[in-house]
């Protein structure tokens, strides 16, 4: 199962484990998202092509980041989230397709304020 690791450092741009990740059609993908930026409270994964319905019939998903909790810590500075998706099927004539998407690190409301962003890609293939 393909895994994509996204890290939002305390400052600066986000980092991804693989700029392009291969995934077999109709197989699951998991995104591990970690943030050391206390401003990031939500993460939005959004595929450029609306036909790339990785998330239960949608090309986008918004998830709230879960703070790491430490004893005696009043304001956690790090957070994490795992997001599961399933690669869509490909039309019969295609052997593979590139799917561009964006990972947005968002602030408290999860809608308007973008703290950081990253534009990786998934390569959907027919077989291994």
N, C-alpha and C positions, 0 to 999 in steps of 0.2 A: 504494500500500500504506500503510495507516494506521501511524503511528509514535507511540508514547506515550513521553515522556521523564519519568523519575522521578529526582529528586535528593534524596538524604539529606544535608542540610547538617551541619557539625560539631556543631551543637546545634540543638534546636528541631524542629518538625514537618517532615515530608517535603513536597516540592513536586512537582506534576505539571504537565506542559505544557498539557493539556486536561482539565478536570474530567469532561467527557463527550466521548468520541471515537466518531465514526460508523464503521461497518465493514459492508461488504456480506457477506452470508452466504457461507460456504465460502471466503472470501478470507483471506489471511494478515494477521496483525498482528505488529508487532515492538515489544517493550518494550526501551528503552535505559535501563539503571539505573546511576546513578552515586552513589557515596557518598564523602563527605568525613568521615564519622564512623568512626573507627577501631574502634569497638565492633561495627559491622555486618560480619558475616562471611558471612551467607547472606541470600537474599531468597526469600520465599514469596509467590506470586500465587495467590489462592484466590477463585473465583467463588462467590457466595452460593447460586445454584441449581445443584445437581449435574448438571442436564441441559445446562449450559453447558460442554460438553467441548471446551475450546479446546486442550488439551494431550494429544494422542494418546490420546483416550478418557478423559481425566480432567478434572475441573474445577479441579485445583490442580497446582502444580509448585513444587518447592524447588530452588533453584540456588545454588551456591557463588559468592561474589563473587571476582573475579580482581584481585589487587593490581596497581596501577601500579608498575612497577619503574623506579627511577632509579639511575644510577651512584652508588655510595658511600652509598646509603640503606639503613639497617639495618631500619627498621620503616616500611613504606609506610603512609601515612595515608589514601590515596585508593584506591578500588577501583571496578570496573565489571563489568557483565554485560549480555548481550543474550539475551532470551528470545523465541522465536518461538511463535506460536499460530495456530490456524486457527478462524475463527468457525464455529459450528455452523449447520446448516441450520435454517430456520424451518418450523413447521407450515404447511400450505397456506393456512389461513384468515388467518394473520398477515402483515401488511406490514412490521412492525418490532417489536422487543422490546428493552426496557432490561435490561441485564445488569450488576448491581452486583457489584463485586469489591473485594477488599482486598489491598493490597501491604504485607507485613510485612517490616521490616528486623530480622533476627535476629542473635543473638550467635554464639558459637563452636560450640555444639552444634547449632544450626539447628532445634531442636525446641521448647524451652520458653521461652527468654528473648527477649521482644520488646523491641527497642530503640526502634523507631518504627513507625508504621503510617499508612496513607492509604486512603481509601475512594472511588475514582473510579468511573466507569461507562462501559460501551460500549453504543452503540445499534446493534443488529444490524438491517440493512435487507435487503429483497429485491433491490433494484437501486440503482444510483447515484442 
